[in-house]
Amino acid sequence: MACSRQPEVLWAQCSKKVYLTISVPDSEDVVIKTEPQGIFSFSAVAHGESFSLALELFDSVLPEVAEVLLVGCSRNTYYLGLV
């Protein structure tokens, strides 16, 4: 079973928002999910190698309210805001 690498991640937050910068150069097959239990997950493939990340957030996430905003993307660095 192949292991997955963790991507480079930067984190910032304010009262009700979390901002993540996830860097996986030359990535493909990107999957971004939030789960009601407060789990944020990211996965991608780059140069035949798998990258994945799972973060347990402080509180639950309401799926009907939560948004994952792709604030920007530059050379496969994903700037995300969780509202």
Buried (B, 14 or more C-beta within 10 A) or exposed (E): EEEBEEBEBEEEEEEEEBBBBBBBEEBEEBEBEBBEEBBBEBBBBBEEEEBBBEBEBEEEBEEEEBEBEEEEEEEBBBBBBBE
